């Protein structure tokens, strides 16, 4: 399937289903390969939501990007900095 045009979507779906197992290296690899794309940004938002739900604030801050437009994620970023003050 390496030549399959929709392979990134399949990879996204598989990775998105297992975000609660904290597959950091898989997430990093996907985000590197799909930086500044719709799927990359979608996975990043889902990943940030998972990290916040689990109160993994240090990791949340390391993955947060100011290019995100979600007010929720921006507020959570501020909260993550406040909680560890």
Residue pairs with C-beta under 8 A, 6 or more apart in sequence:
1 7
1 10
4 10
8 33
8 34
8 37
8 39
9 39
11 30
12 30
12 34
12 39
12 42
12 43
15 23
15 26
15 27
15 30
15 43
16 43
16 46
18 26
19 27
19 46
19 47
19 50
20 50
22 50
22 54
22 56
24 59
27 43
27 47
30 40
30 43
31 40
31 43
31 44
33 40
34 40
34 43
41 68
44 63
44 65
44 68
45 68
45 70
45 73
47 63
48 60
48 63
48 64
48 68
48 73
48 76
49 73
51 57
51 59
51 60
51 63
52 60
52 76
52 80
57 79
57 80
57 83
57 84
58 80
58 84
60 76
60 77
60 80
61 77
61 80
61 81
64 73
64 77
64 80
68 74
